[in-house]
Structure formats: C-alpha cells, structure tokens
Amino acid sequence: MNTQNLLTKLFTEGNCLTYNWYLQDNLLHSARKMREQFEAENPHGACIIENIAVPLPCKHLNFRYFSNGALVIHTPPAHAENTIKQATDFLARHGYTVKQIFAPQQKDEWQDYIDLYIKIYHKACALPADEKNLHLRAFNSPTEFADYCFKNNNVLLTASKAETFAPKYRQMLALFANGLFVVDEKYRDFDSFYGDVEVSFFENRLCDYPIMHPIYVPHAYLQALYERATKYDWYIAPQDAEKSLPQITATEMKHIERILPNRTCISIITPRKTYRDIFLDPLETSPDYHRYVLFNDGKLVLSAKYYADEISQKHLLEDLKCCLPQMQFDIELLPDSCIDYLYAEIIKRQKSAHDTYIEMMRIKAEHISRIFGVPLILAQDAAAKFVGWNNFDEIYSVTEPHARHLIAQEQNMNLRAKNLGFGNSIYYNGLKYYDLLKAQNIPYENQQAFYQQMKKHYGNTKNGG
C-alpha cells in the first residue's frame, strides 16, 4: 500500500481536525500566555483556549478526521466496525459527518495504516500554525461552565450508571461522551504538589474512549459538573458506583492471604531508577500507574488486565530490573481489583506510604526547629507550608498515591542537596525557609549560627563538594 499517495490526497482535499495542536511549540507558548494572563486577571474564572482550525484536539483516538469528511482508522480489520461506529458517534456529537472511510481491509495492511496515522500527525504539526486561530473562551462561574459542558444532552461518563468508573476519579476529573476531558487544575503537571499519576493512568488506559486535550479548571468548577449530573436519569451516586466495580471473589481473597505472610511489600514506596547522580521520573516505575505489587523476595503481582502477555510486561520488568538489578522476579497475574485489595491489606501489616511521608515531614520539622531555633509546633507548620500544605495537621489527609508522589519529591530534593554538598534539604533551601518564617512572623533565635552554616555550605558547593 502506498501511504504517501493517500497522505498527499488527504491533505490536498482537506485539513486534519483531530490532531493535538498543543504539541506545536509556538501555539502552545501562545496558548499558555493567554491562559496565564486570564488566570491572573480572573482568579476565580476558568477558560478554554480553542483553535478554530483544529476544533477537536484529541490526545487519544483510534482515528483521524478531515474537514472534507474523510475518516482514517488504524485499528485491525477485526475491530474496524467498532472503531468506525465510535468515530461516527463522536463526530456526530460535534456536528460532523463521515463521508469517506479509509481503513485496513487485510491484516497485513494494519501496519501501513499505523504508519499513515503517525505520518498524518507529523504532517499536520509541520504545517504553518497561525496564532490568530487561537481563541479564548472564558467562564466566569461554575454554573456557566456546567452549561457549556452539558449542552446538547452531553453525558458525564464518569458519573453514568452505564459505565464502570471508580468514584475516586470524581475528585480529579470528568470525562464526557463528546470527549470533553475536564481536570482539576491541581493535577496540571506531574511535578505539581499533587502530581498527575492517577490522572495519567486514567487517561492513558482508556483506549475505548475518545479523549480531547484536558481542560484544567478550579475545583469548584469540577464539583459543579457532578452536582449538575445528579439531575439526569443516567446519574449514579458514588456509593452505588463503588458497588458496581468488579469485586474480588472469596477464592481470590484466600489466595491473597497465602501471598502476604512472610513477605514485605517494597513497592509501597515507588522504586526509583537512577541515572548517574539523579533519580529519574517516578512515573516510570509508579505502582499506581503501572498496577503492580512487588515484594522483597521478588514476588511480582501484575494486573491481568494490563499485563496479559510478555510483550506488555517487557518495559515494566526492564525498569524494575534497573531499580533492583539483583532481584529475580516471580510473576503472577491477578485481576486488576486484586491490586487495590493487596495494597489495602499490606498497609494493615507494614508501614504505609502515608505514615512514611508523615514521618519524613516530622523529621524535616525537627531539623527546621533545631537549625532556626523555632518551637517545634511552628517548625511543623513551616515544613508543611513549604511544600504546599496549609498546615501540618492537613498532612494527615494524604492518600497513598499522593504520599508516594510526595515521597519521590522529597527524595529528589534530598539527593540534589547531597550532590551539591549541603548537609540536608533545609540548608539547600535555607533562604527560602528564612523568607517563609519571616512572612509568617515566626521568630527564630539562631540567626547568626544559620548564616554561618549557610556560608559554609555554599562554600562547599562552590568548591565542588
């Protein structure tokens, strides 16, 4: 099959309306500036940056759609019918009609269409990107945003009784039938305080749903969507949604009870890959993202939903081998629901990520108290505020996935401090802590000693060690 001729034909006769234009650097930069200016001027508002030339910027699709009605799919022939229906329904919700379909007819054409799919994306991104096509759609209230999301009888899939989404996601995101994907702004980046590991997992595992580029909004706007959803007959309450999720059987429970004794879970905190003297992205080995449980004797329980064969296991095993080169893995596949059940049982038997993180923060507060000469209770609040909490008591609300993310951030910070010759991360961020204490009107006694230590550490850094 000559994909080049078809590629030329597609772009000669129409424009691709479904590629993720946010990956074009100049448009991304302009969109970010527009958003940041809006947020600075409207701290309680929300906005969407639209590109009138690419109205359906999708991150996860099994198809591409062009302005002349041409549809290109790249799934195997056996799945073509389902993909075409999915695409047709999705496009119809946005007012578009499929007029011509290009799809693999034979199994040996499948790879050609995968290559074509990739080429369409690269060619679309290489075309001149006009910043004048960007438009900011502003929302001044949660109600106004909900009106926009639910127009044309749009269904909120993450609150629909026809779907099986864990209700925990309602605190983070909302996915609609027309591909609209709304995310709490707290999860905008993995490096943010909350991290986006659970949002990334949700997004990247939903191959059966068209998902458009995320819209990040304040939490009140997300809450408004679920409040509005209660008015529809397709709505399912969180407690009922929890009951509808796959439950582990009595046989599986008994099997898990045979796995747990005399073992210690080492993935309760994310195993870390290193490169030279830095930690690599914890998302590469996150048990929340990759759905596994690893024990100290090499027992590795994988979700059967995502690791049915050796090919799907390959990358995870390579990454874990980098973390633990001496370990031999004994792999066992269990239903996905067993992964959550295992972790729930594990934290009854050993220290949780939640408790580990709290202990780390207590130790950090003790260092602050000693270094700056402030009362411990005030040092605890300073430690908490420095990383994003409102006060130390709020730390106790941390969930296991959130704790694993925050522990990774502490690990990164401590390693950077060590590599630069600082005794600990308090001295590494000493001036920032000084500003924080000053802003909170927290008196401290060891000013002279603190400056002497800072001078010593900066001297070590300057001298390379």
Salt bridges, closest charged atoms under 4 A:
GLU13 OE2 - LYS9 NZ 3.02
GLU39 OE1 - ARG35 NH1 3.23
GLU39 OE2 - ARG188 NH2 3.21
GLU50 OE2 - ARG137 NE 2.91
ASP89 OD2 - LYS85 NZ 2.85
ASP147 OD1 - ARG228 NH2 2.89
ASP184 OD2 - HIS219 ND1 2.65
GLU198 OE2 - LYS168 NZ 3.14
GLU203 OE2 - LYS59 NZ 3.05
GLU203 OE2 - HIS60 NE2 3.77
GLU257 OE1 - ARG349 NH2 3.01
GLU284 OE1 - LYS273 NZ 2.79
ASP288 OD1 - ARG404 NH2 2.82
ASP297 OD2 - ARG263 NE 2.66
GLU318 OE2 - LYS314 NZ 2.75
GLU318 OE1 - HIS315 ND1 3.73
ASP319 OD1 - LYS273 NZ 2.84
ASP330 OD2 - LYS299 NZ 3.53
GLU332 OE2 - HIS255 NE2 2.21
GLU332 OE1 - LYS299 NZ 2.64
ASP336 OD1 - ARG291 NE 3.00
ASP340 OD1 - ARG291 NH1 3.04
GLU345 OE2 - LYS348 NZ 2.89
GLU345 OE1 - ARG349 NH2 3.73
ASP355 OD1 - HIS354 ND1 2.85
GLU359 OE1 - LYS351 NZ 2.58
GLU400 OE1 - ARG404 NH1 3.83
GLU410 OE1 - LYS364 NZ 2.78
